[in-house]
Amino acid sequence: LLLPLGVAMATTVRVGHAVGADDLSAVRWAAGAGFALGGLTQTAAAFVLIFAGGWISALYTNDAAVAALAVTLMRYAAVFQFPDGIQVLSSGALRGLKDTRVPMLITIFAYWCVGLPLGAWFVLHLNGRAPGLWIGLILGLSVAALLLAMRLWRQCRGPALKVPVT
């Protein structure tokens, strides 16, 4: 879903306005509101994927094996929603703080050095097939979410804004 991306873009703007006003409490509020809205959208998406997976797969195939695999993968996609929401909202808030270089490096590391290699390893060495790839991607996204959220927290925890100089 693109809802969390839209919420992240709005969070970027709100955080940027707060930074321009040099108001740390407004930065925290804007980031917190973004996370709250993102959490709601991601939870709704996860519920749809979990509880309507069979119905959704039936729209696309009559093959029972394909439908069963689709339902299984939608459960992984439901788990995927939460770290994805955290990483996209953290990235958006950091963008509002004019912090882009380190978040870019974090996401490159998380996706290319953690997620993709782990997914490939699960698929090739543990016979994980498609679910194995999803597990790797979820782990990579979780690393990105954790590191980006930690960076955002560090930027917002002090008595003054720590806006990186570009």
C-alpha positions in Angstrom: 0.0 0.0 0.0 1.1 3.5 -0.6 -0.7 5.0 2.4 2.4 4.8 4.6 4.5 6.5 1.9 1.9 9.3 1.8 1.9 9.6 5.6 5.7 9.7 5.5 5.7 12.5 3.0 3.2 14.5 5.1 5.5 13.8 8.1 8.5 15.1 6.2 6.6 18.4 5.5 5.4 18.7 9.1 8.8 17.9 10.6 10.4 20.4 8.1 8.1 23.2 9.2 8.9 22.5 12.8 12.6 22.5 12.1 12.2 25.8 10.3 10.4 27.2 13.4 13.2 25.7 15.5 10.6 23.9 17.6 11.8 20.6 18.9 8.6 19.7 20.6 6.7 20.3 17.3 9.3 18.0 15.6 8.6 15.3 18.2 4.8 15.8 17.8 4.9 15.7 14.0 7.0 12.5 14.1 4.8 10.9 16.7 1.6 11.8 14.8 3.2 10.3 11.6 4.1 7.1 13.5 0.6 6.9 15.0 -1.1 7.3 11.6 1.4 4.9 10.0 0.8 2.3 12.7 -3.0 2.5 11.9 -2.5 2.1 8.2 0.0 -0.7 8.6 -2.3 -2.6 11.0 -5.2 -2.2 8.7 -3.2 -3.5 5.8 -1.9 -6.4 7.9 -5.5 -7.4 8.9 -6.6 -7.3 5.3 -3.7 -9.5 4.2 -4.3 -12.0 7.0 -8.1 -12.2 7.0 -8.9 -11.6 3.4 -6.0 -13.5 1.8 -8.1 -16.4 0.6 -10.6 -14.1 -1.0 -7.9 -12.0 -2.6 -6.2 -15.0 -4.0 -9.5 -16.3 -5.4 -9.8 -13.2 -7.5 -6.6 -14.1 -9.4 -6.6 -17.9 -9.6 -8.6 -21.0 -9.4 -5.6 -23.2 -8.9 -5.7 -24.5 -5.3 -1.9 -24.8 -5.0 -1.3 -21.3 -6.3 -4.0 -19.9 -4.0 -2.5 -21.6 -1.0 1.0 -20.3 -1.7 -0.5 -16.8 -2.2 -2.3 -16.9 1.2 1.0 -18.0 2.8 2.9 -15.2 1.2 0.2 -12.7 2.2 0.8 -13.7 5.8 4.5 -12.8 5.3 3.5 -9.6 3.7 1.3 -8.8 6.7 4.4 -9.1 9.0 6.3 -7.0 6.4 3.9 -4.1 7.0 5.2 -3.2 10.4 9.0 -2.8 9.8 8.1 -1.2 6.4 5.9 1.4 8.1 8.6 2.2 10.7 11.4 2.5 8.2 9.4 4.7 5.8 8.1 7.0 8.5 11.6 7.3 10.2 13.1 8.1 6.8 10.4 10.7 6.2 10.9 12.4 9.5 14.7 12.3 9.0 14.3 13.9 5.6 12.3 16.7 7.3 15.3 17.1 9.6 17.5 17.4 6.5 19.2 14.1 7.3 19.4 12.1 4.1 23.0 10.8 3.6 23.2 8.5 6.6 19.6 7.1 6.1 20.6 6.3 2.5 23.6 4.4 3.7 21.5 2.6 6.4 18.9 1.5 3.8 21.6 0.4 1.3 23.2 -1.7 4.1 19.9 -3.1 5.3 18.5 -4.1 1.9 21.6 -5.1 0.0 23.9 -6.4 2.8 21.2 -8.0 5.1 17.9 -8.5 3.4 18.8 -9.8 -0.1 21.7 -12.0 1.0 19.7 -13.5 3.8 16.7 -14.1 1.5 18.9 -15.7 -1.1 20.6 -17.9 1.6 17.2 -19.0 3.0 16.0 -19.9 -0.5 19.2 -21.6 -1.7 20.5 -23.3 1.4 17.5 -23.9 3.5 15.1 -24.8 0.7 12.9 -21.8 1.8 11.6 -21.1 -1.6 9.4 -18.0 -1.8 8.7 -17.8 1.9 12.5 -17.8 2.5 13.0 -14.8 0.3 10.2 -13.0 2.2 11.9 -13.8 5.5 15.1 -12.3 4.3 13.4 -9.2 3.1 11.5 -8.8 6.4 14.8 -9.2 8.3 16.4 -6.5 6.1 13.5 -4.2 6.5 13.6 -4.8 10.3 17.3 -3.8 10.4 16.5 -0.6 8.4 13.5 0.2 10.7 15.5 -0.3 13.8 18.6 1.8 12.7 16.5 4.6 11.2 14.2 4.8 14.2 17.3 4.9 16.5 18.8 7.7 14.4 15.5 9.7 14.5 15.3 9.2 18.3 18.9 10.4 18.7 18.1 13.5 16.6 15.0 14.4 18.7 16.1 13.5 22.2 18.2 16.5 23.2 17.1 20.0 24.4 17.9 21.4 20.9 17.6 20.2 17.3 20.5 18.3 15.9 20.0 19.2 12.2 23.0 17.9 10.1 24.9 20.5 8.2 24.9 19.7 4.5 
